[in-house]
């Protein structure tokens, strides 16, 4: 099983659309067993995969009206969120509680999901305190910083790949998720702020990764045997886990029959590969150059995204019954080809073995 975090501290880059549609590609084309874990407190992946009625029951059951439970969830008897997993830690316990993912039969993306929860932004305060303890060599701090490792450990044989959808921040929650990840992908927008974010990511990840390793070394000195006993990794896999980037949401014009980015965006696009190489190449999977790391560009999809959101469906699976009409069919075919190419490159970079 491989785990991939989708992460950028710059928001508005189409991250959730990418995560969920890539998950659909991996499940339907690559035939992989896929789990999405929504770790963005805004819960966008959850809202995309689940219907408004399911979300209302999940987060506000006392006010949810209408459908019977069996109509919303079928045979699923216990629907939990990621916050149900971490609640014991927040209340002082030493480990997470296992949660059962919502099965693929409950959505049109053909993937399982552990729904997100807004309260994860509050849980982040605890994670900050535990990481501080971890850097001092405290085994309890190290174990709680690595909470996600223990949560997904029992799922090792259940899935081929887990995709973590992260919010746009450089905070303690994202740090703990990356500490549990094998790889990370950075979705970007064609804007100067996405380029600046590359430097932020490199400096931030490198800084706390060094602190983590210092904490492990202190723990080995002060508490011999604890690191091995609790399976605390001495080095994080994500240190060499940058699997690629995408560039999304730019405007295009037609030049001699070819769709191209407009001039202003084109200037920024031309800078992105060199900036990725400069700031993130040292974090890349060994053997991958910047060409391999470029997973693909995804142009502005205009009306397709809100249509897919309202239908809770992958863009590739939209039909006339969802409201697809006219020129949207050609947009859909183009996007499906693009996302398939991104998915194939991601598979080649980190999921083919």
C-alpha positions as CSV (number, residue, x, y, z in Angstrom):
1,X,0.0,0.0,0.0
2,X,1.3,3.5,-0.9
3,X,0.1,6.8,0.5
4,X,0.1,10.1,-1.3
5,X,-0.6,13.6,0.2
6,X,-1.9,16.3,-2.0
7,X,-0.5,19.5,-0.6
8,X,0.3,23.1,-1.2
9,X,0.1,26.0,1.2
10,X,-1.4,28.1,-1.6
11,X,-5.2,27.7,-1.9
12,X,-7.4,27.9,-4.9
13,X,-5.3,25.5,-7.1
14,X,-8.0,22.9,-7.8
15,X,-6.6,20.4,-5.3
16,X,-9.8,18.7,-4.3
17,X,-11.0,18.4,-8.0
18,X,-7.6,16.8,-8.8
19,X,-7.6,14.4,-5.8
20,X,-11.1,13.1,-6.3
21,X,-10.8,12.7,-10.1
22,X,-7.4,11.1,-9.9
23,X,-8.8,8.7,-7.3
24,X,-11.6,7.8,-9.8
25,X,-9.0,7.3,-12.5
26,X,-6.9,5.0,-10.3
27,X,-9.9,3.0,-9.4
28,X,-11.6,2.8,-12.8
29,X,-8.6,2.7,-15.2
30,X,-5.7,1.4,-13.1
31,X,-8.1,-0.9,-11.2
32,X,-6.5,0.0,-7.8
33,X,-8.3,-0.2,-4.5
34,X,-8.4,3.4,-3.4
35,X,-9.1,5.2,-0.2
36,X,-9.4,9.0,0.2
37,X,-8.8,10.4,3.7
38,X,-10.2,13.9,3.9
39,X,-7.8,15.8,6.2
40,X,-8.8,19.3,5.1
41,X,-10.9,20.9,7.8
42,X,-13.0,22.5,5.1
43,X,-14.0,18.9,4.1
44,X,-14.2,19.6,0.3
45,X,-13.5,16.1,-0.8
46,X,-16.2,14.8,1.5
47,X,-18.7,17.3,0.0
48,X,-17.7,16.3,-3.5
49,X,-18.1,12.5,-2.9
50,X,-21.1,12.5,-0.6
51,X,-24.5,14.0,-1.3
52,X,-25.8,17.1,0.7
53,X,-28.2,14.8,2.5
54,X,-25.5,12.5,3.6
55,X,-23.3,15.4,4.7
56,X,-26.3,16.9,6.7
57,X,-26.8,13.6,8.5
58,X,-23.1,13.2,9.1
59,X,-22.4,16.6,10.6
60,X,-25.8,17.8,11.8
61,X,-27.9,14.7,12.5
62,X,-30.3,16.4,14.9
63,X,-31.3,18.9,12.2
64,X,-31.2,16.6,9.2
65,X,-34.6,16.0,7.7
66,X,-36.1,13.9,5.0
67,X,-34.5,10.6,4.0
68,X,-34.4,7.5,6.2
69,X,-31.0,6.3,7.3
70,X,-31.2,3.3,5.0
71,X,-32.0,5.6,2.0
72,X,-28.8,7.6,2.8
73,X,-26.3,4.9,3.6
74,X,-27.8,1.6,2.4
75,X,-26.4,-1.3,4.5
76,X,-23.8,0.9,6.2
77,X,-24.7,0.9,9.9
78,X,-22.0,3.1,11.4
79,X,-20.8,6.2,9.5
80,X,-17.7,7.9,11.1
81,X,-15.4,10.8,10.3
82,X,-11.7,11.3,10.7
83,X,-12.5,13.1,14.0
84,X,-14.0,10.0,15.4
85,X,-10.5,8.5,14.9
86,X,-8.6,11.2,16.8
87,X,-11.1,12.0,19.5
88,X,-9.5,9.5,22.0
89,X,-6.2,11.4,21.5
90,X,-7.8,14.7,22.1
91,X,-9.4,13.3,25.3
92,X,-6.0,12.0,26.6
93,X,-5.8,8.4,25.3
94,X,-2.6,7.1,23.9
95,X,-3.8,6.0,20.4
96,X,-6.4,6.6,17.8
97,X,-9.7,4.7,17.4
98,X,-10.2,2.6,14.3
99,X,-12.8,3.9,11.8
100,X,-14.6,2.2,9.0
101,X,-14.4,4.0,5.7
102,X,-17.6,4.9,3.8
103,X,-17.6,2.3,1.0
104,X,-17.3,3.0,-2.7
105,X,-20.9,1.9,-3.2
106,X,-22.0,5.1,-1.5
107,X,-20.5,7.4,-4.2
108,X,-20.0,7.7,-8.0
109,X,-16.2,7.9,-7.7
110,X,-15.8,4.2,-7.0
111,X,-13.5,4.8,-4.0
112,X,-13.8,4.5,-0.3
113,X,-13.6,7.6,1.9
114,X,-13.0,8.5,5.5
115,X,-14.9,11.8,5.7
116,X,-13.3,14.9,7.0
117,X,-14.5,17.0,9.9
118,X,-14.2,20.8,10.7
119,X,-13.0,20.1,14.2
120,X,-9.7,18.8,12.9
121,X,-8.7,22.5,12.9
122,X,-9.1,22.5,16.7
123,X,-7.3,19.1,17.0
124,X,-4.3,20.8,15.3
125,X,-3.5,22.7,18.5
126,X,-2.9,19.5,20.3
127,X,-0.7,18.3,17.4
128,X,1.5,21.4,17.8
129,X,2.0,20.6,21.5
130,X,2.9,17.0,20.8
131,X,5.4,17.8,18.1
132,X,7.2,20.2,20.5
133,X,7.4,17.2,22.9
134,X,8.6,15.0,20.1
135,X,11.5,17.3,19.3
136,X,12.6,17.0,22.9
137,X,12.8,13.2,22.6
138,X,9.6,12.4,24.3
139,X,8.2,9.1,23.1
140,X,4.6,10.0,23.8
141,X,5.0,13.1,21.7
142,X,6.6,11.1,18.9
143,X,3.8,8.5,19.0
144,X,1.0,11.1,18.9
145,X,2.7,13.1,16.1
146,X,2.6,9.8,14.1
147,X,-1.1,9.2,14.9
148,X,-1.9,8.7,11.2
149,X,0.6,5.9,10.8
150,X,-1.2,3.8,13.4
151,X,-4.6,4.6,11.9
152,X,-3.8,3.4,8.4
153,X,-1.6,0.5,9.5
154,X,-4.6,-2.0,9.7
155,X,-5.6,-0.9,6.2
156,X,-2.3,-2.2,4.7
157,X,-3.9,-5.2,3.0
158,X,-7.2,-3.4,2.2
159,X,-6.0,-0.8,-0.3
160,X,-3.4,-0.3,-3.0
161,X,-3.2,3.5,-2.5
162,X,-4.5,6.0,0.1
163,X,-4.8,9.7,-1.0
164,X,-4.7,12.3,1.7
165,X,-6.5,15.6,0.8
166,X,-4.8,18.4,2.9
167,X,-5.8,22.0,3.5
168,X,-3.6,24.9,2.3
169,X,-1.5,25.5,5.4
170,X,1.9,24.9,6.9
171,X,0.5,23.8,10.2
172,X,0.8,21.0,12.6
173,X,-2.1,18.9,11.0
174,X,-0.4,18.9,7.6
175,X,2.9,18.2,9.2
176,X,1.5,15.1,10.9
177,X,-0.1,13.9,7.7
178,X,3.1,14.3,5.7
179,X,5.0,12.4,8.4
180,X,2.8,9.4,7.6
181,X,2.9,9.8,3.9
182,X,5.1,7.9,1.4
183,X,4.8,10.7,-1.3
184,X,3.4,14.1,-1.9
185,X,2.1,15.9,-4.9
186,X,1.9,19.7,-5.2
187,X,-1.0,21.1,-7.3
188,X,-0.3,24.6,-8.4
189,X,-2.0,27.5,-10.0
190,X,-0.4,29.6,-12.8
191,X,0.3,32.5,-10.5
192,X,3.2,34.1,-8.7
193,X,1.9,33.0,-5.3
194,X,2.2,29.3,-6.2
195,X,5.8,29.8,-7.2
196,X,6.5,31.6,-3.9
197,X,4.8,28.7,-2.1
198,X,7.4,26.3,-3.5
199,X,10.1,27.9,-1.4
200,X,7.8,27.9,1.7
201,X,7.1,24.2,1.3
202,X,10.8,23.3,0.9
203,X,12.0,25.3,3.9
204,X,9.1,24.2,6.1
205,X,9.4,20.5,5.4
206,X,13.1,20.5,5.6
207,X,13.1,22.4,8.9
208,X,10.6,20.2,10.8
209,X,12.0,17.0,9.3
210,X,15.4,17.8,10.8
211,X,13.7,18.5,14.2
212,X,11.9,15.2,14.0
213,X,15.1,13.3,13.4
214,X,16.8,15.1,16.3
215,X,13.8,14.2,18.5
216,X,14.2,10.5,17.5
217,X,17.9,10.6,18.3
218,X,17.2,12.1,21.7
219,X,14.6,9.5,22.4
220,X,17.0,6.7,21.6
221,X,19.5,8.2,24.0
222,X,17.1,9.0,26.8
223,X,14.7,6.1,26.4
224,X,16.7,3.1,24.8
225,X,14.5,0.7,23.0
226,X,11.4,2.9,22.9
227,X,11.8,3.9,19.2
228,X,11.9,0.2,18.1
229,X,9.2,-0.9,20.5
230,X,6.7,1.6,19.2
231,X,7.9,1.4,15.5
232,X,8.9,5.0,15.3
233,X,10.7,5.6,12.0
234,X,14.1,7.2,12.3
235,X,13.7,9.0,9.0
236,X,10.6,10.1,7.3
237,X,9.8,8.6,3.9
238,X,8.4,11.8,2.6
239,X,11.9,13.4,2.8
240,X,12.4,11.8,-0.6
241,X,8.8,11.6,-1.6
242,X,8.0,14.5,-3.9
243,X,6.2,12.7,-6.7
244,X,5.3,15.6,-9.0
245,X,3.2,18.7,-9.6
246,X,0.4,19.9,-11.7
247,X,-0.6,23.4,-12.9
248,X,-4.3,24.2,-13.0
249,X,-6.8,26.9,-13.7
250,X,-5.2,29.0,-16.3
251,X,-6.9,30.7,-19.3
252,X,-6.2,29.6,-22.9
253,X,-6.5,31.1,-26.3
254,X,-6.5,29.4,-29.7
255,X,-3.3,30.1,-31.8
256,X,-3.2,28.5,-35.2
257,X,-5.6,25.8,-34.1
258,X,-3.7,25.1,-30.9
259,X,-5.0,25.9,-27.4
260,X,-2.4,27.8,-25.5
261,X,-2.2,29.7,-22.2
262,X,-2.6,33.5,-22.5
263,X,0.6,35.6,-22.5
264,X,0.5,36.6,-18.9
265,X,0.0,33.1,-17.7
266,X,2.5,31.7,-20.2
267,X,5.3,33.8,-18.7
268,X,4.6,32.2,-15.2
269,X,4.2,28.7,-16.7
270,X,7.6,29.0,-18.2
271,X,9.2,29.7,-14.8
272,X,7.5,26.9,-12.9
273,X,9.7,23.9,-13.9
274,X,13.0,25.7,-13.0
275,X,11.5,26.9,-9.7
276,X,10.3,23.3,-8.9
277,X,13.8,22.0,-9.7
278,X,15.4,24.7,-7.5
279,X,13.2,24.3,-4.4
280,X,11.8,20.8,-4.5
281,X,14.2,18.6,-6.4
282,X,16.1,17.6,-3.3
283,X,12.9,16.2,-1.9
284,X,12.0,14.3,-5.1
285,X,11.8,10.5,-5.5
286,X,15.4,9.5,-6.4
287,X,15.9,9.2,-10.2
288,X,13.1,11.6,-11.2
289,X,14.0,14.8,-13.1
290,X,11.8,17.8,-13.5
291,X,10.3,16.4,-16.7
292,X,9.1,13.3,-14.9
293,X,7.9,15.4,-12.0
294,X,5.7,17.5,-14.3
295,X,2.5,15.4,-14.1
296,X,0.5,17.7,-16.4
297,X,-1.3,21.0,-16.9
298,X,-5.1,21.2,-16.5
299,X,-6.8,24.2,-18.2
300,X,-9.7,26.1,-16.8
301,X,-12.8,23.8,-16.9
302,X,-15.3,26.6,-16.6
303,X,-18.8,25.2,-16.1
304,X,-17.8,21.5,-15.8
305,X,-16.5,21.8,-12.2
306,X,-19.7,23.2,-10.6
307,X,-21.8,20.8,-12.7
308,X,-19.7,17.8,-11.3
309,X,-19.9,19.2,-7.8
310,X,-23.7,19.5,-8.0
311,X,-24.0,16.0,-9.3
312,X,-21.4,14.6,-6.8
313,X,-19.7,12.8,-9.7
314,X,-16.3,12.5,-11.5
315,X,-15.9,14.8,-14.4
316,X,-15.3,11.8,-16.7
317,X,-18.6,10.2,-15.6
318,X,-20.9,13.2,-16.2
319,X,-23.9,12.5,-18.5
320,X,-26.8,14.4,-20.0
321,X,-28.8,13.3,-16.9
322,X,-26.4,15.4,-14.8
323,X,-27.0,18.4,-17.1
324,X,-24.0,17.9,-19.5
325,X,-24.9,19.5,-22.8
326,X,-23.5,21.1,-26.0
327,X,-19.8,22.1,-25.9
328,X,-19.4,20.6,-22.5
329,X,-19.0,17.1,-24.1
330,X,-15.8,18.2,-25.9
331,X,-14.5,19.8,-22.6
332,X,-15.2,16.6,-20.8
333,X,-13.3,14.5,-23.4
334,X,-10.3,16.8,-23.2
335,X,-10.3,16.8,-19.4
336,X,-10.7,13.0,-19.3
337,X,-7.6,12.7,-21.5
338,X,-5.7,15.1,-19.4
339,X,-6.5,13.5,-16.1
340,X,-5.7,10.1,-17.5
341,X,-2.3,11.3,-18.5
342,X,-1.7,12.8,-15.1
343,X,-2.8,9.6,-13.5
344,X,-0.6,7.5,-15.7
345,X,2.5,9.6,-14.9
346,X,1.7,9.5,-11.2
347,X,1.4,5.8,-11.4
348,X,4.7,5.5,-13.2
349,X,6.4,7.8,-10.7
350,X,5.3,6.0,-7.5
351,X,2.7,3.4,-7.9
352,X,4.0,1.0,-10.5
353,X,6.1,-1.2,-8.2
